[in-house]
């Protein structure tokens, strides 16, 4: 790839590589986690992190990955610059040691751990160059740094559907060419990426016309802040966010690599501790076994050749079987966990254009034997935004119609409650409503939502709906008993709040597409703790590992880099 001034190549992963094997076994690296805050075992590896500029450095994420393994463990330095990996988290071997601290770099570092543990390794960081700093910036840091109106900055969040902010920011396209690029982005499907540039069926028709005024205006805005007329430096200062402090450093994080070109969108942890993963671009249902790092991929057949592949929402029914909405293939895929066999149900309108299944929820299907799903579609409204109950035993679809005179039941998030009624979250700032459909009567109720639509969410043990508001960067909770909506602003600007879940005890967990942070909010005190993840990530979904006798933890995914991350706080 051509260099931009003095900048290094940054898009290496877009090469089409990898194979379609079934099971992938990582070298064992982890064991069942203990009560981490109380462990007295000697550290497997410890040391101090410092730089000439700051001396001892707090909030540096230090990571160790044994050579040949697909599992990386990360800890964070305290206010004395000290880090320590618990003794049961790193087994003997040769480890690559890396770190994350915006504005600093570490030379390639390895260390060998013996059978007795107790390794020592101090790290000396060097100040990053301007070029290195630019490559380290998170999506949120780019959006916060750039000038622009709030609506322009919210518009940049849509870039993150398919790629990071480095693409438009490093670009040298002028306003005219950037307008064409913006128009081109509108004809890719929701699960497109540079590796899988899926097109919608009306792409040629759209591209035969010139960009709209809105596309031209947004293209001109992007050209005003990229490198098109400013040489090798941006026309604004780069503003990194502060490193973690205090509670945000008291955490251990484990990152799992998925094979090939995996694009994990949703995660679901089952009662046996397995983590099930939807693949946003490939025809797989994926299982991760955290104890060993082993990954098994279950192929899903293709029903619509030439249409986009991949799945979005993943769920589990009353018998433990895994279901996944297969997007452009207009399928519901079912994995029988006892036999390992995958079967598919086709949407009633499966053969009509861009009809796709995105959302599916079977978590409360034990109530009546039915799961919820809905279709989205292309420009033809006759097969878009249809809500269905599906009888799990027979595979029969029953369409649920909204009340007469009401708008279509559009939804990006679909969440069943404890009685298997279903909520829909529109992710549309203009709608400013969520809706709830009664499982028995089919009646749909619309609930006003200040600020715009919701995106994704979960039901808690009190039958309350927790949800995110992407466009206005909030977490929300709707209590059906009081019919009250409560909202909390996410502290990090332009985070693009994506999903949120309550741990049924004290904490609300959430994550987003732009910040590389996992957010934890204490509902008793209102305190927020933002854990900086060890890698650049593009989170789409959260799954809270609840612990009635201790701290909850969070599972989430890097949709654009094939990673699963487990975040375990060490302190309340």
VEXMARDREN-898138 format. One record per residue (C-alpha): x, y, z; residue in three letters; residue number from 1. Coordinates in pm, 1 decimal. Layout:
BEGIN
        xx        yy        zz  res    n
         X         Y         Z  ALA  NUM
...
***
This chain:
BEGIN
        xx        yy        zz  res    n
       0.0       0.0       0.0  UNK    1
     124.1     348.3     -81.1  UNK    2
     259.6     537.7     217.2  UNK    3
      94.3     863.2     319.5  UNK    4
     389.4    1092.8     368.5  UNK    5
     596.0     925.4     638.9  UNK    6
     313.7     703.5     767.4  UNK    7
     345.1     327.8     785.6  UNK    8
     106.0      83.5     625.6  UNK    9
    -187.0      32.4     859.7  UNK   10
    -431.1    -198.2     687.7  UNK   11
    -238.6    -526.9     665.5  UNK   12
    -519.6    -751.2     788.7  UNK   13
    -736.0    -691.2     483.3  UNK   14
    -557.5    -958.4     280.6  UNK   15
    -781.9   -1259.4     224.0  UNK   16
    -603.3   -1534.8     412.8  UNK   17
    -698.0   -1824.9     633.9  UNK   18
    -875.2   -2156.4     596.2  UNK   19
   -1212.5   -2297.9     688.3  UNK   20
   -1120.2   -2563.8     940.0  UNK   21
   -1360.7   -2690.1    1203.9  UNK   22
   -1177.3   -2690.9    1536.9  UNK   23
    -885.8   -2474.2    1643.2  UNK   24
    -704.0   -2560.5    1965.5  UNK   25
    -497.2   -2296.5    2139.7  UNK   26
    -207.8   -2394.2    2358.4  UNK   27
    -346.6   -2405.5    2714.9  UNK   28
    -289.4   -2074.9    2888.6  UNK   29
    -566.8   -2026.6    3139.7  UNK   30
    -736.2   -2196.4    3430.8  UNK   31
   -1058.7   -2124.5    3615.9  UNK   32
   -1027.8   -1773.3    3758.2  UNK   33
   -1000.2   -1750.8    4136.1  UNK   34
   -1139.9   -1474.9    4353.3  UNK   35
    -880.3   -1243.5    4205.0  UNK   36
    -894.9    -967.4    4460.5  UNK   37
    -814.2   -1211.3    4738.2  UNK   38
    -549.2   -1432.0    4576.1  UNK   39
    -222.3   -1455.8    4770.3  UNK   40
     -25.5   -1651.4    4509.6  UNK   41
     308.7   -1508.4    4400.6  UNK   42
     289.5   -1321.1    4068.5  UNK   43
     389.1   -1511.0    3756.5  UNK   44
     543.0   -1191.8    3616.8  UNK   45
     579.0    -844.9    3765.9  UNK   46
     774.0    -524.1    3722.3  UNK   47
     759.4    -148.3    3682.6  UNK   48
     679.9      70.7    3383.6  UNK   49
     845.7     408.7    3347.8  UNK   50
     948.5     671.9    3095.7  UNK   51
    1193.3     961.7    3097.2  UNK   52
     907.3    1206.6    3060.2  UNK   53
     688.2    1081.2    3346.6  UNK   54
     891.3     846.4    3560.0  UNK   55
     667.6     573.0    3704.1  UNK   56
     353.2     548.7    3486.8  UNK   57
       4.4     461.7    3606.8  UNK   58
    -257.7     322.2    3373.3  UNK   59
     -34.2     138.0    3127.8  UNK   60
    -193.8    -181.5    2997.5  UNK   61
      73.8    -453.4    2998.4  UNK   62
       2.1    -771.5    2798.1  UNK   63
     174.4   -1109.2    2784.5  UNK   64
     110.0   -1363.2    2508.3  UNK   65
     292.0   -1695.3    2506.4  UNK   66
     448.5   -1761.5    2168.1  UNK   67
     229.4   -1999.2    1967.9  UNK   68
     -80.0   -1928.9    2179.7  UNK   69
    -405.3   -1757.1    2078.9  UNK   70
    -464.1   -1621.3    2430.0  UNK   71
    -324.9   -1293.9    2568.1  UNK   72
    -348.1   -1181.7    2931.1  UNK   73
    -336.0    -813.5    3030.2  UNK   74
    -302.5    -618.0    3354.2  UNK   75
    -266.5    -244.8    3428.9  UNK   76
      -1.8     -53.8    3623.4  UNK   77
     -92.2     108.4    3955.6  UNK   78
      -2.5     459.1    4074.9  UNK   79
     354.5     342.1    4144.8  UNK   80
     395.9     214.1    3790.2  UNK   81
     383.9    -146.0    3911.5  UNK   82
     214.2    -437.3    3735.1  UNK   83
     171.5    -802.1    3831.3  UNK   84
      22.3   -1105.2    3655.8  UNK   85
    -143.0   -1350.8    3899.1  UNK   86
      50.2   -1673.7    3937.5  UNK   87
    -223.8   -1890.6    3786.5  UNK   88
    -263.7   -1685.4    3467.2  UNK   89
      69.4   -1746.5    3290.9  UNK   90
     219.6   -2091.6    3252.1  UNK   91
     589.4   -2153.7    3175.8  UNK   92
     709.6   -2047.8    2831.5  UNK   93
     841.0   -1765.9    2616.5  UNK   94
     615.7   -1460.6    2611.5  UNK   95
     588.3   -1156.8    2390.0  UNK   96
     525.4    -857.3    2615.0  UNK   97
     345.4    -553.3    2474.3  UNK   98
     175.0    -252.1    2623.5  UNK   99
     -84.5      14.4    2550.8  UNK  100
     -25.0     372.4    2661.8  UNK  101
    -128.6     645.8    2419.8  UNK  102
     171.0     858.7    2322.5  UNK  103
     434.9     597.8    2410.2  UNK  104
     598.9     299.5    2242.0  UNK  105
     785.3      -7.5    2366.2  UNK  106
    1059.0    -183.3    2172.5  UNK  107
     992.6    -553.4    2093.2  UNK  108
    1017.9    -738.2    2424.4  UNK  109
    1014.9   -1105.6    2518.9  UNK  110
    1061.5   -1284.5    2849.1  UNK  111
    1086.9   -1647.5    2956.5  UNK  112
     892.1   -1779.9    3254.0  UNK  113
    1008.5   -2091.3    3433.2  UNK  114
     820.2   -2350.2    3632.9  UNK  115
     849.0   -2157.5    3957.2  UNK  116
     711.0   -1828.6    3819.4  UNK  117
     817.6   -1507.5    3989.4  UNK  118
     952.1   -1348.3    3671.2  UNK  119
    1066.9    -986.8    3685.5  UNK  120
    1060.1    -745.1    3393.6  UNK  121
    1078.1    -365.0    3405.5  UNK  122
     964.6    -175.0    3095.8  UNK  123
    1108.1     155.1    2975.0  UNK  124
     872.8     340.1    2739.3  UNK  125
     976.8     590.7    2475.6  UNK  126
     779.5     895.1    2367.4  UNK  127
     589.7     830.5    2044.4  UNK  128
     651.9    1034.0    1732.9  UNK  129
     367.3    1229.3    1572.9  UNK  130
     323.2     950.5    1318.7  UNK  131
     315.8     682.0    1589.0  UNK  132
      67.6     880.5    1796.9  UNK  133
    -166.8     911.4    1498.8  UNK  134
    -163.0     534.0    1451.2  UNK  135
    -243.6     482.0    1821.4  UNK  136
    -547.8     709.2    1830.6  UNK  137
    -879.2     539.8    1903.5  UNK  138
   -1186.3     622.3    1696.3  UNK  139
   -1327.2     833.5    1979.1  UNK  140
   -1001.6    1026.8    2014.3  UNK  141
   -1014.8    1115.3    1643.2  UNK  142
   -1376.7    1226.7    1669.7  UNK  143
   -1310.7    1428.9    1985.3  UNK  144
    -998.4    1590.5    1836.6  UNK  145
   -1145.4    1696.5    1502.7  UNK  146
   -1340.1    2022.7    1470.7  UNK  147
   -1703.6    1997.3    1366.8  UNK  148
   -2062.8    2029.8    1477.1  UNK  149
   -2221.7    1765.3    1699.3  UNK  150
   -2422.4    1631.7    1404.6  UNK  151
   -2108.3    1603.1    1190.1  UNK  152
   -1931.0    1413.5    1465.6  UNK  153
   -2224.5    1179.7    1521.4  UNK  154
   -2215.4    1121.8    1145.4  UNK  155
   -1857.1     999.8    1177.7  UNK  156
   -1977.1     722.8    1407.7  UNK  157
   -2138.5     560.7    1103.2  UNK  158
   -1792.5     514.7     951.7  UNK  159
   -1730.7     264.7    1230.4  UNK  160
   -1993.2      25.0    1096.4  UNK  161
   -1737.6    -105.5     847.3  UNK  162
   -1393.7      33.0     939.3  UNK  163
   -1211.6     265.3    1176.9  UNK  164
   -1162.8     640.6    1160.8  UNK  165
    -809.3     602.1    1029.1  UNK  166
    -944.0     539.1     679.7  UNK  167
   -1115.2     876.9     631.5  UNK  168
    -863.0    1065.6     847.9  UNK  169
    -555.9     937.2     661.1  UNK  170
    -726.0     984.4     325.0  UNK  171
    -609.1    1248.2      75.2  UNK  172
    -941.3    1262.9    -110.2  UNK  173
   -1064.1    1615.9    -178.4  UNK  174
   -1426.6    1721.6    -125.4  UNK  175
   -1543.5    1601.6    -467.2  UNK  176
   -1385.2    1259.4    -437.5  UNK  177
   -1483.0    1220.3     -73.3  UNK  178
   -1848.4    1285.3    -163.7  UNK  179
   -1827.6     992.3    -406.7  UNK  180
   -1671.7     777.9    -133.1  UNK  181
   -1952.0     871.7     107.9  UNK  182
   -2212.7     782.0    -153.5  UNK  183
   -2035.0     450.3    -215.8  UNK  184
   -2057.8     366.7     154.2  UNK  185
   -2438.4     385.5     140.7  UNK  186
   -2466.2      93.6    -103.2  UNK  187
   -2272.8    -153.5     110.0  UNK  188
   -2470.1    -380.9     338.7  UNK  189
   -2468.2    -343.5     716.3  UNK  190
   -2211.9    -622.0     755.5  UNK  191
   -1974.0    -508.8     481.9  UNK  192
   -1605.0    -446.0     547.9  UNK  193
   -1289.9    -383.6     343.1  UNK  194
   -1239.1    -762.0     342.0  UNK  195
   -1604.0    -842.1     263.6  UNK  196
   -1735.3    -545.8      57.5  UNK  197
   -2091.1    -678.1      26.6  UNK  198
   -2322.8    -466.4    -188.7  UNK  199
   -2697.8    -415.9    -157.4  UNK  200
   -2906.7    -516.6    -457.2  UNK  201
   -2984.6    -157.6    -560.4  UNK  202
   -2618.8     -48.2    -559.3  UNK  203
   -2593.2      14.7    -933.8  UNK  204
   -2911.2     221.9    -936.4  UNK  205
   -2786.0     442.7    -653.2  UNK  206
   -2438.8     487.6    -799.1  UNK  207
   -2578.3     585.8   -1139.8  UNK  208
   -2687.5     913.4    -978.6  UNK  209
   -2459.8    1186.1    -842.4  UNK  210
   -2410.2    1215.2    -466.4  UNK  211
   -2694.4    1380.9    -279.5  UNK  212
   -2647.3    1720.4    -116.5  UNK  213
   -2615.7    1553.2     223.4  UNK  214
   -2346.4    1318.2      92.6  UNK  215
   -2162.7    1607.0     -72.6  UNK  216
   -2178.0    1816.8     244.6  UNK  217
   -2047.1    1532.3     460.1  UNK  218
   -1776.6    1456.3     204.7  UNK  219
   -1668.1    1820.4     213.3  UNK  220
   -1654.1    1807.7     592.4  UNK  221
   -1435.3    1496.3     589.6  UNK  222
   -1206.7    1652.5     328.7  UNK  223
   -1165.7    1957.5     551.9  UNK  224
   -1020.2    1746.8     833.7  UNK  225
    -823.6    1478.5     646.8  UNK  226
    -481.4    1505.6     478.0  UNK  227
    -608.8    1626.1     139.1  UNK  228
    -474.8    1981.0     174.2  UNK  229
    -264.6    1968.9     488.2  UNK  230
      42.8    1763.9     403.0  UNK  231
     135.8    1508.6     665.2  UNK  232
     -23.2    1681.3     963.6  UNK  233
    -387.4    1732.7    1044.5  UNK  234
    -532.8    2083.7    1076.4  UNK  235
    -606.3    2030.4    1445.2  UNK  236
    -413.5    1902.3    1748.4  UNK  237
    -437.8    1532.1    1828.8  UNK  238
    -596.4    1499.7    2173.0  UNK  239
    -546.4    1162.3    2340.7  UNK  240
    -764.8    1070.9    2636.6  UNK  241
    -607.9    1032.6    2979.6  UNK  242
    -481.1     690.5    3083.0  UNK  243
    -676.0     488.6    3342.4  UNK  244
    -638.5     568.5    3711.1  UNK  245
    -750.9     421.1    4041.1  UNK  246
   -1018.4     153.8    4006.5  UNK  247
    -978.9     148.5    3629.3  UNK  248
    -631.3      -4.3    3677.6  UNK  249
    -756.7    -283.4    3905.0  UNK  250
    -854.5    -534.7    3640.2  UNK  251
    -734.4    -837.3    3451.7  UNK  252
    -828.4    -888.0    3087.0  UNK  253
    -799.3   -1192.4    2863.9  UNK  254
    -806.2   -1167.0    2485.0  UNK  255
    -881.5   -1468.0    2264.6  UNK  256
    -794.4   -1480.7    1893.7  UNK  257
   -1054.3   -1631.6    1662.0  UNK  258
    -935.1   -1806.9    1345.7  UNK  259
    -908.1   -1679.3     991.8  UNK  260
   -1125.5   -1383.3     900.0  UNK  261
   -1367.1   -1416.1    1192.0  UNK  262
   -1578.7   -1106.7    1254.2  UNK  263
   -1749.0   -1164.4    1592.2  UNK  264
   -2063.3    -955.3    1639.0  UNK  265
   -2241.6   -1105.5    1941.4  UNK  266
   -2130.8   -1327.1    2228.7  UNK  267
   -2339.0   -1553.2    2452.7  UNK  268
   -2202.2   -1740.1    2754.8  UNK  269
   -2382.1   -2064.5    2837.0  UNK  270
   -2422.4   -2239.3    3173.5  UNK  271
   -2115.0   -2456.3    3106.6  UNK  272
   -1890.8   -2152.4    3056.6  UNK  273
   -1862.2   -2182.1    2678.9  UNK  274
   -1884.0   -1857.9    2482.3  UNK  275
   -2089.3   -1873.3    2163.2  UNK  276
   -2007.1   -1619.6    1895.6  UNK  277
   -2186.9   -1499.3    1584.8  UNK  278
   -1973.9   -1432.1    1276.8  UNK  279
   -2084.9   -1112.2    1103.8  UNK  280
   -1941.2   -1200.0     763.8  UNK  281
   -1882.6   -1575.3     738.0  UNK  282
   -2129.7   -1867.1     752.2  UNK  283
   -2034.4   -2004.2    1092.8  UNK  284
   -2167.1   -2048.4    1442.7  UNK  285
   -1860.4   -2038.1    1667.7  UNK  286
   -1786.7   -2184.2    2010.7  UNK  287
   -1498.9   -2064.6    2230.6  UNK  288
   -1391.2   -2273.9    2528.5  UNK  289
   -1218.8   -2018.9    2755.6  UNK  290
   -1041.4   -2276.2    2975.0  UNK  291
    -830.3   -2395.4    2682.7  UNK  292
    -879.8   -2130.2    2415.0  UNK  293
   -1015.4   -2397.0    2178.4  UNK  294
   -1241.1   -2264.1    1901.8  UNK  295
   -1490.1   -2476.3    1706.1  UNK  296
   -1666.2   -2341.4    1397.7  UNK  297
   -1992.5   -2497.2    1279.3  UNK  298
   -2057.5   -2420.2     909.2  UNK  299
   -2400.1   -2287.7     811.2  UNK  300
   -2519.7   -2370.8     457.5  UNK  301
   -2573.4   -2096.1     200.1  UNK  302
   -2934.1   -2057.2      79.8  UNK  303
   -2896.2   -1745.7    -137.9  UNK  304
   -2578.9   -1758.9    -350.8  UNK  305
   -2458.5   -1412.1    -442.1  UNK  306
   -2607.0   -1249.3    -131.9  UNK  307
   -2407.2   -1143.7     175.1  UNK  308
   -2309.5   -1413.7     420.5  UNK  309
   -2269.7   -1390.2     797.9  UNK  310
   -2485.9   -1365.0    1109.0  UNK  311
   -2569.0   -1103.1    1369.7  UNK  312
   -2763.3   -1190.2    1686.6  UNK  313
   -2700.2   -1520.1    1862.8  UNK  314
   -2933.4   -1671.7    2122.9  UNK  315
   -3011.1   -1996.8    2304.7  UNK  316
   -3342.2   -2181.5    2343.1  UNK  317
   -3488.0   -2374.4    2636.0  UNK  318
   -3305.6   -2694.6    2532.3  UNK  319
   -2967.6   -2523.4    2507.0  UNK  320
   -2962.2   -2515.0    2127.1  UNK  321
   -2795.7   -2215.9    1964.6  UNK  322
   -2980.3   -1994.4    1715.7  UNK  323
   -2833.7   -1722.5    1495.7  UNK  324
   -2990.8   -1469.2    1258.6  UNK  325
   -2805.9   -1510.8     927.8  UNK  326
   -2852.6   -1162.9     780.1  UNK  327
   -2854.8   -1152.9     398.1  UNK  328
   -2910.0   -1526.7     368.6  UNK  329
   -3259.1   -1471.2     518.5  UNK  330
   -3208.7   -1770.1     747.4  UNK  331
   -3244.7   -1864.4    1108.0  UNK  332
   -2964.5   -2110.7    1177.6  UNK  333
   -3005.6   -2366.0    1456.9  UNK  334
   -2719.3   -2566.0    1607.7  UNK  335
   -2823.8   -2879.4    1793.9  UNK  336
   -2563.8   -2876.6    2070.3  UNK  337
   -2604.9   -3252.2    2133.4  UNK  338
   -2542.1   -3365.0    1775.9  UNK  339
   -2342.5   -3070.7    1637.9  UNK  340
   -2580.7   -3054.1    1341.3  UNK  341
   -2683.0   -2720.2    1187.6  UNK  342
   -3021.8   -2667.7    1022.7  UNK  343
   -3185.5   -2353.5     884.5  UNK  344
   -3531.4   -2199.0     866.5  UNK  345
   -3597.4   -1960.6     578.3  UNK  346
   -3791.8   -1638.4     616.6  UNK  347
   -4135.5   -1639.0     450.5  UNK  348
   -4000.2   -1368.1     216.4  UNK  349
   -3652.2   -1520.9     196.0  UNK  350
   -3629.4   -1495.3    -183.6  UNK  351
   -3734.7   -1129.5    -207.6  UNK  352
   -3437.0    -903.3    -268.6  UNK  353
   -3241.9    -790.6      34.4  UNK  354
   -3468.1    -954.8     293.9  UNK  355
   -3251.1   -1043.0     592.5  UNK  356
   -3277.9   -1177.0     945.3  UNK  357
   -3081.7    -969.9    1194.8  UNK  358
   -3243.7   -1011.5    1535.1  UNK  359
   -3354.0   -1331.7    1707.0  UNK  360
   -3431.2   -1401.4    2073.6  UNK  361
   -3507.2   -1744.2    2218.2  UNK  362
   -3382.5   -1688.5    2573.7  UNK  363
   -3733.8   -1707.8    2721.9  UNK  364
   -3884.7   -1954.9    2477.4  UNK  365
   -3946.2   -2197.1    2765.1  UNK  366
   -4254.4   -1986.1    2849.4  UNK  367
   -4451.1   -2076.0    2536.5  UNK  368
   -4219.1   -2267.2    2301.9  UNK  369
   -4170.9   -1969.9    2068.2  UNK  370
   -3880.7   -1748.8    1971.9  UNK  371
   -3895.2   -1395.6    1836.8  UNK  372
   -3735.8   -1271.4    1517.7  UNK  373
   -3786.9   -1009.6    1251.7  UNK  374
   -3685.4    -933.3     898.5  UNK  375
   -3530.9    -622.6     757.7  UNK  376
   -3525.7    -556.5     387.5  UNK  377
   -3434.4    -333.5     100.3  UNK  378
   -3641.0     -65.2     -70.7  UNK  379
   -3953.7    -282.4    -103.3  UNK  380
   -4159.7    -226.8     217.1  UNK  381
   -4369.3    -538.3     152.2  UNK  382
   -4095.2    -760.6     291.9  UNK  383
   -3919.0    -525.5     535.3  UNK  384
   -3955.7    -492.2     911.4  UNK  385
   -4182.4    -789.1     974.2  UNK  386
   -4204.6    -927.9    1327.1  UNK  387
   -4253.7   -1302.6    1376.6  UNK  388
   -4312.8   -1558.0    1647.0  UNK  389
   -4157.0   -1889.9    1547.4  UNK  390
   -4279.3   -2216.9    1696.5  UNK  391
   -3958.2   -2399.6    1785.8  UNK  392
   -4119.6   -2745.1    1765.3  UNK  393
   -4275.3   -2699.2    1419.6  UNK  394
   -4069.2   -2421.0    1264.0  UNK  395
   -4387.1   -2232.0    1175.0  UNK  396
   -4374.8   -1851.7    1142.5  UNK  397
   -4657.1   -1629.3    1269.6  UNK  398
   -4645.2   -1265.9    1160.5  UNK  399
   -4734.6   -1008.4    1427.2  UNK  400
   -4888.9    -690.2    1289.7  UNK  401
   -4856.6    -350.8    1458.0  UNK  402
   -5173.1    -165.8    1560.4  UNK  403
   -5367.5      -7.1    1277.9  UNK  404
   -5244.0     338.2    1189.3  UNK  405
   -4909.9     292.3    1363.2  UNK  406
   -4571.0     293.0    1196.0  UNK  407
   -4384.9     -21.7    1092.4  UNK  408
   -4220.3    -224.0    1367.5  UNK  409
   -3863.0    -138.1    1277.3  UNK  410
   -3594.5    -257.4    1517.4  UNK  411
   -3224.0    -312.6    1541.8  UNK  412
   -3243.1    -454.2    1894.7  UNK  413
   -3492.5    -729.5    1981.8  UNK  414
   -3519.7    -829.2    2350.7  UNK  415
   -3762.8   -1078.5    2508.0  UNK  416
   -3873.3   -1027.9    2868.0  UNK  417
   -3928.3   -1289.4    3138.3  UNK  418
   -4281.7   -1361.1    3009.5  UNK  419
   -4150.5   -1386.4    2650.6  UNK  420
   -4307.6   -1059.4    2543.6  UNK  421
   -4067.6    -868.7    2318.2  UNK  422
   -3919.5    -519.2    2304.1  UNK  423
   -3796.2    -349.8    1988.9  UNK  424
   -3522.6     -84.7    1984.3  UNK  425
   -3517.5     124.9    1669.3  UNK  426
   -3169.3     284.2    1673.5  UNK  427
   -3330.8     572.4    1488.7  UNK  428
   -3290.3     917.0    1636.7  UNK  429
   -3601.8    1040.4    1459.8  UNK  430
   -3841.4     780.1    1602.1  UNK  431
   -3784.8     851.1    1974.0  UNK  432
   -3974.5     541.9    2079.1  UNK  433
   -3927.0     181.8    2176.8  UNK  434
   -4205.9     -72.2    2146.6  UNK  435
   -4330.0    -377.6    2334.1  UNK  436
   -4536.5    -655.8    2179.4  UNK  437
   -4746.5    -887.6    2396.8  UNK  438
   -4672.7   -1255.2    2324.1  UNK  439
   -5030.5   -1368.3    2384.5  UNK  440
   -5236.8   -1092.5    2224.7  UNK  441
   -4993.7    -951.9    1966.4  UNK  442
   -5079.2    -602.6    2088.6  UNK  443
   -4795.5    -353.4    2044.2  UNK  444
   -4737.0     -61.4    2279.0  UNK  445
   -4515.0     234.2    2192.8  UNK  446
   -4304.3     392.4    2467.9  UNK  447
   -4170.1     745.3    2430.5  UNK  448
   -3793.4     770.5    2459.4  UNK  449
   -3629.9    1115.1    2502.7  UNK  450
   -3346.4    1192.1    2265.7  UNK  451
   -3394.9     920.9    2005.4  UNK  452
   -3418.4     548.1    1957.1  UNK  453
   -3239.8     265.3    2136.4  UNK  454
   -2988.5      21.7    1992.3  UNK  455
   -2927.4    -301.6    2187.5  UNK  456
   -3017.6    -419.2    2536.2  UNK  457
   -3101.2    -692.0    2788.6  UNK  458
   -3370.2    -784.9    3043.2  UNK  459
   -3276.1    -802.0    3411.3  UNK  460
   -3413.4   -1032.0    3684.9  UNK  461
   -3674.6    -767.9    3775.0  UNK  462
   -3810.4    -778.2    3418.4  UNK  463
   -3674.1    -431.2    3341.8  UNK  464
   -3532.4    -344.0    3001.2  UNK  465
   -3180.4    -198.2    2989.2  UNK  466
   -3077.4     -45.1    2658.0  UNK  467
   -2831.9     188.0    2488.7  UNK  468
   -2898.7     505.4    2289.9  UNK  469
   -2632.1     514.9    2022.6  UNK  470
   -2687.8     860.7    1874.7  UNK  471
   -2714.6    1049.0    2203.8  UNK  472
   -2459.5     832.7    2390.3  UNK  473
   -2673.6     714.0    2681.5  UNK  474
   -2766.2     405.6    2879.7  UNK  475
   -3131.8     364.1    2966.6  UNK  476
   -3369.9     150.9    3171.7  UNK  477
   -3744.0     103.8    3127.2  UNK  478
   -3945.0     -34.3    3419.6  UNK  479
   -4277.5    -178.1    3296.8  UNK  480
   -4425.7    -167.8    3648.1  UNK  481
   -4387.9     207.8    3681.6  UNK  482
   -4371.2     276.5    3304.1  UNK  483
   -4074.7     503.2    3380.8  UNK  484
   -3765.4     553.8    3163.7  UNK  485
   -3437.8     640.1    3341.5  UNK  486
   -3138.3     763.3    3142.4  UNK  487
   -2765.1     802.5    3215.3  UNK  488
   -2519.3     994.5    2995.4  UNK  489
   -2200.9     803.0    2912.8  UNK  490
   -1907.0    1019.2    3034.2  UNK  491
   -1688.4     971.8    2723.8  UNK  492
   -1804.9    1203.3    2442.9  UNK  493
   -1910.1    1049.4    2109.3  UNK  494
   -1862.2     696.3    2237.6  UNK  495
   -2150.6     556.2    2035.1  UNK  496
   -2304.1     354.3    2320.7  UNK  497
   -2391.1      19.6    2163.9  UNK  498
   -2513.7    -226.8    2422.8  UNK  499
   -2574.5    -240.2    2798.2  UNK  500
   -2658.9    -504.8    3059.4  UNK  501
   -2727.8    -501.3    3433.6  UNK  502
   -2562.6    -768.2    3650.0  UNK  503
   -2871.0    -805.3    3876.2  UNK  504
   -2666.3    -691.3    4170.9  UNK  505
   -2507.3    -348.3    4149.6  UNK  506
   -2334.9    -274.2    3821.4  UNK  507
   -2439.9    -182.6    3470.2  UNK  508
   -2191.3    -283.2    3202.9  UNK  509
   -2168.2    -135.7    2855.2  UNK  510
   -1937.4     -93.7    2560.4  UNK  511
   -1926.8      94.2    2233.3  UNK  512
   -1779.8     119.0    1885.9  UNK  513
   -1534.6     402.7    1929.5  UNK  514
   -1351.8     431.5    2261.6  UNK  515
   -1175.7      95.2    2322.2  UNK  516
   -1325.7     113.8    2671.5  UNK  517
   -1553.5    -112.9    2872.0  UNK  518
   -1776.2      99.8    3094.0  UNK  519
   -1904.6      -5.5    3437.2  UNK  520
   -2157.7     206.9    3624.3  UNK  521
   -2238.9     158.1    3992.4  UNK  522
   -2616.2     208.4    4016.7  UNK  523
   -2590.3     267.9    4393.2  UNK  524
   -2338.5     553.1    4376.6  UNK  525
   -2347.1     665.4    4013.2  UNK  526
   -1971.9     602.9    3985.6  UNK  527
   -1834.6     519.7    3639.7  UNK  528
   -1523.8     308.9    3581.6  UNK  529
   -1379.2     292.0    3229.0  UNK  530
   -1144.9      -0.4    3162.6  UNK  531
    -906.3      56.6    2871.1  UNK  532
    -893.2    -258.5    2661.5  UNK  533
    -554.0    -395.0    2555.3  UNK  534
    -625.1    -367.3    2182.8  UNK  535
    -809.7    -142.8    1944.0  UNK  536
   -1156.7    -290.4    1928.6  UNK  537
   -1498.3    -238.7    1772.3  UNK  538
   -1753.0    -363.2    2023.7  UNK  539
   -2105.0    -455.1    1912.2  UNK  540
   -2250.3    -650.4    2202.8  UNK  541
   -2192.5    -723.3    2570.9  UNK  542
   -2258.8   -1033.5    2778.4  UNK  543
   -2226.7   -1000.0    3155.7  UNK  544
   -2096.8   -1296.0    3354.0  UNK  545
   -2305.0   -1261.5    3667.9  UNK  546
   -2168.2   -1363.1    4006.9  UNK  547
   -2411.1   -1340.2    4303.1  UNK  548
   -2123.9   -1393.5    4547.8  UNK  549
   -1870.5   -1159.7    4394.0  UNK  550
   -1790.4    -918.1    4114.1  UNK  551
   -1951.6    -949.9    3775.1  UNK  552
   -1733.6    -949.1    3465.7  UNK  553
   -1786.3    -869.2    3099.3  UNK  554
   -1745.9   -1056.2    2772.0  UNK  555
   -1732.8    -854.0    2452.1  UNK  556
   -1585.8    -873.6    2105.2  UNK  557
   -1370.3    -696.5    1848.8  UNK  558
   -1589.5    -718.4    1541.5  UNK  559
   -1323.5    -581.4    1306.1  UNK  560
   -1023.7    -774.2    1438.1  UNK  561
   -1149.9   -1119.3    1529.1  UNK  562
   -1103.5   -1096.7    1907.3  UNK  563
   -1304.1   -1190.1    2215.9  UNK  564
   -1218.7   -1005.7    2539.0  UNK  565
   -1305.1   -1092.3    2899.8  UNK  566
   -1280.5    -801.8    3147.9  UNK  567
   -1258.4    -900.4    3516.8  UNK  568
   -1250.1    -622.0    3778.2  UNK  569
   -1045.7    -689.0    4090.1  UNK  570
   -1231.2    -444.7    4316.0  UNK  571
   -1587.0    -310.5    4359.2  UNK  572
***
